[in-house]
Amino acid sequence: MRTDFQHALPGENLYGSDPAGLIWGFRFSAPAGPADAEVSLQAEPISSTQARQWLADHPDEDGDTAGAGLLWLHFNLANNATERWLRDHADLPEAFFESLRGGLNSTRVERVEQVLLAVVNDLQFDFFFEPTDTATLWICLNRRLLITGRRKPLRSIDQLRVAVRDGEPVRSTADLLAQLLRHQADMLVDLVRRATLQIDDVEDQLLAGRLNHKRSRLGAMRRLLVRLQRLLLPEPAALFRLLQHPPVWMADLDVQDLRDATEEFSVVLRDMVSLQERVKLLQEEVAAQINEQTNRSLFVLTIVTVLALPINLTAGLLGMNVGGIPLADHPHGFLVVVSIVIAFTIIAGWVAFQRRDDGG
């Protein structure tokens, strides 16, 4: 099966980058024709060498974004050359580099003067419904430049790359951020759908009385949903706060797109919370059934013990090697003893079942 990473730029390996740490880059420019404030920019791949030259030729001065174009660069932060290249050529705020070293991977969006800094958690490209299959994407954007970086391959950012490569309309760097959030929301919708199918399967097995190996899947599913909720939940609130005071370069249409993407994200998060509650209820039902099965097993053992008590007691008394044992010389002594044992066994069993009925 062909993965999206196999469409990378020439010279790029599957999970790697070029010597500067660049995984892919796109330069967006306005098509030929009359200028339009809401024109969709055309994307073309760009290398790190070309990106360095573009950044040198286009400092972030005021002007028409559609006329000057914009740049999106995606880096592999596991490459030691990445930070050095960004410091030398991208003119990013120090807060961005501090966030890379901070180790705090909770989702957040911050404004540093006229630059937006974001930390977004996403699913890894190779995702197998494990709580550890999540990783972090760092984002820095201004009016003309969008920088994204990750240490592990992520799904949503690669889906955005494929969309841009296939001609998805782009207006601005903020528009790219909104599209990224939409792709992440779509990915989470698919995750919720797949998780729902797995939970439905466990529920069917539960109703059919075949639990066994299905129980561990519920625990793993709940841990995954709790982790995703913890990592993603702060994002909508952070974005809403930011959108109240956006940077001056962000157009009203971009602000509205980010607000819409945030609302879509909030809906998906609520679905995840509902799914988490459903998993919790199933776990409680499974625990109740296991407890009932355990009680049944203990009851059977209790009945066996009670039924064997008269036999063991009688055998122990009559088996003593002493004189004066009753019925020792009686011609029908054995039948009498057997009758007594059977009678006591029936009485003990009746008492045990009566107590079970009274307790149940």
PyMOL commands that set and color helices and strands:
alter all, ss='L'
color gray80, all
select helices_A, chain A and resi 4-7+48-57+65-68+81-89+94-102+155-165+173-207+212-232+234-244+252-318+333-359
alter helices_A, ss='H'
color red, helices_A
select strands_A, chain A and resi 22-29+42-45+70-76+108-112+115-123+134-141+145-150
alter strands_A, ss='S'
color yellow, strands_A
deselect
rebuild
show_as cartoon
